[in-house]
Amino acid sequence: MAGESAVSTASKPQMRGLLNAVIKRNIIVALALSGVAGFTFKQLIGNERKRKYAEFYRTYDAEKEFEEMRKKGLFQSC
């Protein structure tokens, strides 16, 4: 223990290129998070919405809908 110093020396601060390094790291993090958020939104919201639209149009009858609106008097020309 005779050669060890009780006080540790601090490392030198990075002065050159610090802003560029921080910006580069922030851009990488932002791109990764936005990619994850986009993929999650597509899986949770987009696919469910697409499935609901497909189900609606699979069972949709335009003629029946038109006749119901005509009987209610919503059209002036029919």
Secondary structure, 3 states (H helix, E strand, C coil): CCCCCCCCCCCCCCCCCHHHHHHHHHHHHHHHHHHHHHHHHHHHHHHHHHHHHHHHHHCCCHHHHHHHHHHCCCCCCC
